[in-house]
Amino acid sequence: MCSVSWQFKTRAEAHAVACENWRDTDTANGIAFMKSLGLNASQPDFTTGAVGWMTWDFAQAKEICIYDEPAACVERLQCLQEQLSSMYQCILEFNRRGRIPSARVRE
């Protein structure tokens, strides 16, 4: 179980909140769901919305997503903007699986 801080200012606190959306059973459930749709979990197809993130565990999510203290999040987004010169927009999802209560997300 994850420990949670309502107001976080460090990477560890951000990870404590974010890990609520990444449970050990999610990977197996995501793969089973994809198989039920006839999809191959090893070949991402982002057009369906049923692959990719559904097979991640929290360790992989931390590599791909940005869960950090505010200044580090801004810095990472700025680096991405520099690396990806064609990046004109970014979608921010604060509660990917919807497991974090709305009040906590707003905080």
C-alpha positions as CSV (number, residue, x, y, z in Angstrom):
1,M,0.0,0.0,0.0
2,C,1.2,3.5,-0.8
3,S,1.7,6.2,1.8
4,V,0.1,9.5,0.8
5,S,0.8,13.1,1.6
6,W,-1.9,15.6,0.7
7,Q,0.5,18.4,-0.2
8,F,3.7,17.2,-1.7
9,K,6.8,19.1,-2.5
10,T,9.3,16.3,-3.2
11,R,9.6,13.5,-5.7
12,A,9.1,10.9,-3.0
13,E,5.8,12.5,-2.0
14,A,4.7,12.8,-5.6
15,H,5.5,9.1,-6.1
16,A,3.6,8.1,-2.9
17,V,0.4,9.7,-4.4
18,A,0.9,8.6,-8.0
19,C,1.6,4.9,-7.0
20,E,-2.1,4.7,-6.0
21,N,-2.9,4.4,-9.7
22,W,-0.4,1.6,-10.4
23,R,-1.2,-1.7,-8.6
24,D,0.6,-5.0,-9.0
25,T,-2.5,-6.6,-10.5
26,D,-2.9,-3.9,-13.2
27,T,-0.4,-5.4,-15.6
28,A,-2.0,-8.9,-15.6
29,N,-5.4,-7.4,-15.9
30,G,-4.4,-5.1,-18.7
31,I,-2.8,-8.0,-20.7
32,A,-6.0,-10.1,-20.1
33,F,-8.2,-7.2,-21.3
34,M,-6.1,-6.8,-24.4
35,K,-6.2,-10.5,-25.2
36,S,-10.0,-10.4,-24.8
37,L,-10.0,-7.9,-27.6
38,G,-7.7,-10.0,-29.7
39,L,-4.7,-7.5,-29.2
40,N,-1.1,-8.4,-28.7
41,A,0.4,-6.8,-25.6
42,S,3.9,-6.8,-27.0
43,Q,2.8,-4.6,-30.0
44,P,1.5,-1.3,-28.8
45,D,-1.5,0.1,-30.8
46,F,-2.3,3.4,-29.4
47,T,-5.3,3.9,-31.7
48,T,-7.4,1.5,-29.6
49,G,-6.6,3.1,-26.2
50,A,-6.4,-0.4,-24.9
51,V,-2.6,-0.9,-24.9
52,G,0.5,0.8,-23.8
53,W,-0.1,2.2,-20.3
54,M,-2.4,-0.7,-19.4
55,T,0.6,-3.0,-19.2
56,W,2.9,-0.7,-17.2
57,D,3.9,-1.2,-13.6
58,F,4.8,1.8,-11.4
59,A,8.5,1.4,-12.1
60,Q,7.8,1.7,-15.9
61,A,5.3,4.5,-15.3
62,K,8.0,6.5,-13.4
63,E,10.3,6.2,-16.5
64,I,7.6,7.4,-18.9
65,C,5.5,9.7,-16.9
66,I,6.4,12.8,-14.8
67,Y,5.8,12.4,-11.1
68,D,7.9,14.9,-9.3
69,E,8.0,18.1,-7.3
70,P,6.6,21.1,-9.2
71,A,9.9,22.7,-10.3
72,A,11.3,19.3,-11.6
73,C,8.0,18.8,-13.6
74,V,8.4,22.1,-15.2
75,E,12.1,21.4,-16.0
76,R,11.2,18.0,-17.5
77,L,8.5,19.6,-19.7
78,Q,11.0,22.2,-20.9
79,C,13.5,19.6,-21.8
80,L,10.9,17.7,-23.7
81,Q,10.0,20.8,-25.6
82,E,13.6,21.4,-26.5
83,Q,14.1,17.7,-27.6
84,L,10.9,17.5,-29.5
85,S,10.8,20.7,-31.6
86,S,7.5,19.7,-33.1
87,M,5.8,19.4,-29.7
88,Y,3.2,22.2,-29.6
89,Q,0.8,20.6,-27.1
90,C,1.0,18.3,-24.1
91,I,-1.8,16.4,-22.5
92,L,-1.7,16.3,-18.7
93,E,-3.4,13.4,-16.9
94,F,-3.3,13.7,-13.1
95,N,-5.3,10.6,-12.3
96,R,-4.8,8.0,-15.1
97,R,-6.9,5.2,-13.5
98,G,-9.1,7.4,-11.4
99,R,-8.1,5.8,-8.1
100,I,-7.0,9.1,-6.4
101,P,-9.9,11.0,-4.8
102,S,-10.7,14.2,-6.7
103,A,-9.9,16.4,-3.6
104,R,-6.4,14.9,-3.5
105,V,-5.9,15.5,-7.2
106,R,-7.0,19.1,-6.9
107,E,-4.6,19.5,-4.0
